[in-house]
Amino acid sequence: MNRIAVSSEREYEVLVGANWLTETVNACSSRERVAVIISKEMRSHLPEFPSTEAELFIFEIPDGEAGKSSKTLNTLWNWLGAAGFTRSDLIVAIGGGATTDFAGFVAATWLRGIDWIAIPTTVAGMVDAAIGGKTAVNSEYGKNLIGAFHSPIQVVLDLQWLKSLSDRDFVAGMAEVVKTGLIADRKILDLLADKSVASLRDDDGLVRELITRTVAVKAEVVSNDFKEGFAREALNYGHTFGHAVEKELDFKLRHGECVAIGLSFVAYLQNILGTLSDSDLNLHLRTLEGLGLPTSYPLPPWEKLNALMLVDKKSRGKKLRLVTLDGIGKTKRLEDPDPQAMNQAYEKVAK
Ligand SMILES: NC(=O)c1ccc[n+]([C@@H]2O[C@H](COP(=O)([O-])OP(=O)(O)OC[C@H]3O[C@@H](n4cnc5c(N)ncnc54)[C@H](O)[C@@H]3O)[C@@H](O)[C@H]2O)c1
């Protein structure tokens, strides 16, 4: 097992390659009540729990984004109230990023904050959502608009969960791994060279190394910059265009698929502006395409995406601000990029 330390509003560890059931049972030993929050679809993956010292409650929520709602939140608060949850009790979140975001927000708000453990079961959850302390529910006005910073006391990455994940969700999560290679760890890109999804999924050691490296980068970034200065903003490489695509396509594509299109867009843009070499542009495209991630897609008109990018929360004032590369492995900021170059980059990915 690898232990990766995170230092934010609290110190905690990400355990990579741990057994989630053993860790959960251990965590129960010092608590009176433990609430496991899991989606209805994931419930069948739960084995019978061994008897623990704590009184165990299993709370089922709707799967995916449907569970991240204020309606579900209200239900959960009522369940915790009825079960008599106190400050010293514990929440355990088991599921993809949607479930860990939701359960983390429940933990942040119940009695102004109780302890929680994240057990992410998707690649996206393991390398991104469960690390860094951002918790959220969706508002009728948009995704993740209601949230809090509330770090878990532990994150348990049991890679066995990934066995039942669909290829599509597995690969979507890998977009964040590729992004991390591009912004901070070239070795990740070397490890991914010529890898297909099938060959990757067959190689547990490689998956573990990729996840460990990606988590290490995110852990370091959030430890140095918990509440989003430029260091944390750098994690948004490819995301400004990606978020606009995700929203315009009404969440038809996975987040990671939109990030892949966003990474391609920003790579083309830098290449057009003369700040990214042809070989580094090709490295972006080859790595993403090798995994079966989209680098182009029939997209809505440029004007719509551009307008959405301008309201993305990473823009400042009316000026668009993008994260770009200063060579592979290092990031910088690009403010107010040339509109013509942006349009040209859009033409490359909108097909
Ligand atoms: N807090 C953050 O910093 C942060 C960062 C990135 C993403 N997010 C959030 O994460 C969410 C996306 O996460 P996601 O991609 O994990 O999606 P998800 O949580 O919606 O899960 C995707 C699907 O995979 C299924 N699934 C989960 N684990 C499985 C397993 N082991 N086997 C089979 N099926 C499984 C789920 O039931 C679901 O249907 C979004 O809500 C996003 O806003 C948060």
The ligand as a Gaussian input file, in Angstrom:
#p B3LYP/6-31G(d) Opt

LIG

0 1
 N      -14.773000      17.459000      -5.757000
 C      -13.977000      17.587000      -6.798000
 O      -12.886000      18.165000      -6.711000
 C      -14.390000      16.972000      -8.099000
 C      -13.449000      16.834000      -9.126000
 C      -13.849000      16.186000     -10.298000
 C      -15.147000      15.721000     -10.446000
 N      -16.041000      15.895000      -9.420000
 C      -17.414000      15.388000      -9.534000
 O      -17.364000      13.978000      -9.740000
 C      -18.511000      13.578000     -10.473000
 C      -18.088000      12.662000     -11.597000
 O      -17.522000      11.527000     -11.020000
 P      -17.531000      10.123000     -11.792000
 O      -16.950000      10.295000     -13.119000
 O      -16.932000       9.154000     -10.842000
 O      -19.079000       9.866000     -12.049000
 P      -20.259000       9.205000     -11.185000
 O      -20.022000       9.350000      -9.734000
 O      -21.514000       9.755000     -11.730000
 O      -20.139000       7.668000     -11.564000
 C      -20.299000       7.253000     -12.903000
 C      -21.065000       5.929000     -12.976000
 O      -20.210000       4.869000     -12.600000
 C      -20.895000       3.991000     -11.712000
 N      -19.886000       3.359000     -10.893000
 C      -19.156000       3.911000      -9.912000
 N      -18.260000       3.059000      -9.459000
 C      -18.429000       1.905000     -10.132000
 C      -17.794000       0.645000     -10.093000
 N      -16.744000       0.417000      -9.310000
 N      -18.268000      -0.334000     -10.915000
 C      -19.298000      -0.090000     -11.757000
 N      -19.924000       1.104000     -11.853000
 C      -19.495000       2.085000     -11.043000
 C      -21.827000       4.900000     -10.958000
 O      -22.874000       4.158000     -10.382000
 C      -22.259000       5.873000     -12.042000
 O      -23.357000       5.384000     -12.744000
 C      -19.204000      14.840000     -10.937000
 O      -20.323000      15.072000     -10.126000
 C      -18.151000      15.929000     -10.734000
 O      -18.726000      17.182000     -10.484000
 C      -15.672000      16.493000      -8.263000

